[in-house]
């Protein structure tokens, strides 16, 4: 049996409120779950940038070699 175009459209429009109810019901469930979740705030680790000059490294190497000589 064939349905007229009008009956098909009326049937589709009759289901729209049911679909809206289902979507709002699911949305409400997710909102209630989201309200129970505790948000944890994390801090970004603080990084300290250290600049070492070549002169300082060379002088430290010289000091280390002097200490070795003194220890012997």
Protein Blocks (a to p, Z undefined) as FASTA:
>chain_A
ZZdfklmmmmmmmmmmmmmmmmmmmmmmmmmmmmmpccddddddddddddddfklmmmmm
mmmmmmmmmmZZ
